[in-house]
């Protein structure tokens, strides 16, 4: 059986640690393979200095029948760079019923382009989140902002910058990479450490 693809959408200076748990959990499933996608084929260098090759550009990607999820990790450029082309790609995926997962600065990107106006969502500190979007008349989701580590609603998973584990847990639940009790057990182990079992 052909594996479904999960796309890790990268920008320059992407936050590698924010996606680490998620992509590892996904890759352990026989049903999925993680691929990278970006606006161009230039390798993207993470905040931690990892030079990452790109599998697809958003302009060339057509495998929506094989696509299981798009993950947008945080990074420095989400608030500095207009990404109309990425927004158009995310919109196309969302309209095709593909779940979108975003953490940290990528949640501000989704909000800026109006994706979170009608769904419960979270992001970094609520005051910071609203300050970053103060001049963006496309964001109308203030009433739907939830102070939480991660939120899954309406086809969007959102998480704050401290929530890499919660982000991964929600992603793995949606993709059903394992039974929920196994995902929860994995989460508790890495959240609380081995001492919690002693």
Buried (B, 14 or more C-beta within 10 A) or exposed (E): EEEBBBBBBBBBBBBBEBBBBBBEBBEEBEBBBBBBBBBEEEBBBBBEEEEBEBBBBBEEBEEEEEBBBBBBBBBBBBEEEEBEEBBEBBBBBBEEEBBBBBBBBBBBBBBBBBBBBEBBBBBBEBEEBBEBBEEEEEBBBEEBBBEBBBBBBBBBBBBBBEBBBBBBBBBBBBBEBBEEEEBBEBBBEEEEEEEEEE
